[in-house]
């Protein structure tokens, strides 16, 4: 039971701080729940994939500096591209109806690649995979971790979406600009962290 509780705390520790995925979930949830949740779900699946693969020691080559350098550049460019998309002006006041038709699958893929191309995510899951190998009941740690990340993604998407009516187009525009700037910040630190 201790492992389950540790997993829940560890999951909250990794998903509550506002990184690129949470920023995008917040921005998308102001438009539609399904887009925000699908993006978060994509990131979550990437997390699970890394944990699964790392637990079996398949990706030992991931510690290779050249591989991490390439991944950092790719991840940085991807975040800058997402920031650019967020800076497009919101033209229609009926935000939810205007964006309801966007592709949920593409948002899932977007979330998946954000986490897949983030060396910090890889490093985190490497440490978790190591931790799992030292626990008496690693399955419960994994369940607790997965549960808390999933609940966070759902809750953030759902509650922001439910209170979207408090946000005007102007407020949404400001949030998008701030979110884009934060994504650019993460993109820059991703590269600087690797090369400086």
BELGI-V489213 format. One line per field, one symbol per residue. phi: phi as a letter, one per 30 degrees, with the letter a starting at -180 (. if undefined). Layout:
# BELGI-V489213
phi=???
This chain:
# BELGI-V489213
phi=.dddddddddddddcdedceddddeeddddcbddddddddddddddeddddddddcidcddddddddddddddddddddddddeddddddccddedddcddddddddddddddeddcceddddddddddddedcddbdddddddddddddddddddddddddcdddcdddddddddddddddddedddddddddcc
